[in-house]
Amino acid sequence: MAWADARLEARRQAREQRYLQGLEVKALQAQGVGRAEAEERAAAVAAALVDGAAEARKARKAGKQADLRGMVRAARTGKPRPGYNVAGKRLRDLWLRDLLNDWFGRRLRFGLGALLLAAGLQWMFQNQLLTDKNPIVEQVRSGQVVLAVTTLSEPTGKPLGVAGLPAKPTDVVDSYRAPIAGACLLFSAVFVFGWRASVPAVAGAVVAVAGPALGAPDTGVMSPGMLSLGAGTLLILVGGWLLRK
């Protein structure tokens, strides 16, 4: 539903922009501006007005008043009032949001994802799982898909060991759950923007990697490892997508 709503909203904004651009072209031509210049200036004005309208709607939902006259004036001159954006919203109000988006959005998910993927690959290397003798390869070749999925989620071989570090922080990396969670976080970092998407994504990474150690139950149908991997992946990908900017 969120994906469909976003597509409909994008189409609506495109229609509004084309309509506003046409009106602005006529107004500029009536002032004696040539058609080519009028179309260029009108496109910039229409884009600014559509963006400003989106900010104005957000401001109204937050219980604030948007400076509509100032928004139109800023769109036509290209210069909003000092300290305000084209929607008439104070720039200082955007400081915290921009900080969160910059450092706790994609960057956080990318860094954590790269760390988990690197740890998972190192664990696979230590357990000689980066060769064609990997049991999952044989299971998939023989059609044992369910067994392969179980192998992906359950501890295999020895936990990750890192020289100079105590065993406790790294022994949770004992299965393919770590590199899978890392890859999901990297996918989220590339395709999903905004700090809010990081909340379920980070929680999902913790669940996927450390779920069994944190007490994930054995449902009888799904083992703790499989349950943790499934729930964690859903949180990272689906939860992050629903809470994206």
N, C-alpha and C positions, 0 to 999 in steps of 0.2 A: 504493500500500500504506500509506504513512504517513497519508494522508487517511482511509482506511478504519479503520486502527487508532485514530486519534483519535476517530472517530465511535463506535466500539465502546467505547472507554474512557469517553467522555462518557455513554453510555447506562448503562454499568456503575455509574458514580459516582451517576447519578440514581437507579438502583434501590437502591443502598446507602443513599443519603440518605433515600429514602422509608421504607425498612425501619427505619433508626435513628430516624427521626422518630416512627414508629408506636410503637416500644418506649418512647421517652422520654415520649410522651403518656400511655401507660398508667402509667408510673412516677410521673409528676407527678399524675395523677388519683388514684392510690392514696394520695398524700400530702395529698389534699384540695384540690388546685388545680382551679379551674374549667376546663371543656373549652376555651373560647376562649383563655384565658391559657396553658393547657398546650400547645395547638397552636402558639401564637406562640413560646413559649420553646423548644419541641421543635424547631421549624424552624431556629432559630438554632444550637442545640446540634448538630443533625445536620449542618448546613452546615459548622460549625467542625470537626467530627470527620472529615468526608470530606476537607476541605482539609488537615487535620493528617495524615491517613493518607497522602495523596499526598506530603507533605513527609517523612514517616517512611520511605516507600519509597525516596525519593531519598537519604536519609541512609544507609540500609542498603546501597544500591548503592555509596555512597562509602566504605563500610567503617566507618561511624559508628553508634553506638547511639542510638535515639530514645527519649525519655522518654515512654512510652505512658501511664503513670499521670498524669504531669503534663499530658499532652495532654487526657485525659478531664476532669481537674479544671479545666483552663483553659477547655475548651469549656463546662462547666456554669456556671462562675462568670463567664466572659467576660473573665477577666484571667489571662494567662500569667505565669509567674514573671518577675521583672525581668531583662531582658537576654536573654530567650528568646521564641521564637514558640510557637504552640500545638502544634507538633510537637516541642518541646523542643530546638530547634536554636538555637545562639547567634546573636543578631542581628548581631553583628559579622562573622560568617561570610558574611552576606548583603550586606555593605557594598560589596564589590568587584563582585559580580554586579549590584547595583542601579545602581552607577555606570556599568558597561559598558552595561547596558540603556538607561539614561537618555540617555547622550551618544554612544554608538557604535552604537545600534540605529536606531530610526526617525528620530531627529533627524539623524543623519549621512546616512542615505539620502535623507531629504527635502531637506536642504540641497544635497547633491551633485546630486540629480535636478533641483532647481529651477535650479541653476547651469547644468547641461548643457542643459536645455530652453530657458532664456533665451538662452544662447549660440547654440543651434541656430536659434531664431526670429530672432535678430539676423542670423545668417548668411543665412537665407532672405530677410530684408528687404533686405539689402545686394545680394543677387543677384536681386531682384525675383521671388521665387518664392512670394510670398504673394498672388498674383493668379490669376484664372481662366486665365491664359496659361501657368501652370505645365505643363511637358511631361508630368508624371505624370498630370495630369487628362486630357489628350488621349490618352495611352496607355491609360488605364483605359477611357475612353469607347469607344475603337476595339477593345477586347478584347485588347490587347497586355499581358497580365498579367505574363508572364515579363520582358518588357522593363521594365515599371514596377518590378518587384522589383529588377532590376539597377540601375535608375536610383536607387532608394532607397539602395543600398549603395555606389555609386561616387561619386568626387569630381565635383562639378558647380559650374561657375562659379569664382569666386575664393574662396580661404580667408577665414575671418573676420578682419577687421581691427578693432582697438580702438585708438582714439587714446590715445597715451601709453604703450602697451605694445609691446614688441618683437614682431616677427612670429612668432618661433619658438614661443612657448607657445600661440599661437592658431591656427597654420596646420593643426593636426590637425582643426580644425572646418571641414571642407571638403565635407561631405555630410550627408545626412539621418540618418546614424548617430548623431550627437550628440543631436538632439531625440528620436529614438526611444529611445536609451538613457536619456535624462533622464525620459521618460514612464514607462519600465519601472521606474526607481528610485522615482518618485513612487507608482506602483501598489504596489510592494513596501513602501514606507514606510507606506501606509495600511492594508494588509491583513496584513502579516507583522510579528510582534513579536520582539524579542530581538536581542542584539548579534551572535550567531553568524550570523544571516542576512546581516549586513553584509559578512562576509568574502567569500563568493562574489559578492555584489552589487557591491561595489567593484571586485573583480577583473574581473567581467563588464563593467562600465562602461569600464574601461581597455582591455579587449580589443576591445569594440565600437567605441570611438572611435579608438583609436590602433593597432589591430591591424595594418593595412598598414604603418604607419611602424615598427612593432616587428618586422617581418619575417614576417607571415603569408604562408604559401605559396599559390601558384596551383595548385590541384589539377587543373585542366583542366576539371572539372565546375563548380567554384565559384571565383569570383575571390577575391582576398585580402579585398576589402571585404565581399563577401557572406558569406564564411566567418567573418570577424570579427564581423559583425552577428549571424549566427545563433548562434555560440558564446557571444557576450556576452549575448544575450537569454536563452539557456538558463541561463547562470550566474546572472543576476540573478533570474529568475522561478522556475525549477525548483530551482536550487541553494539559493536563499534560502528557499524553501518547505520543502525537506527539512531544513534546519538551523534552522528556526524554533524558538522556545521551546516 
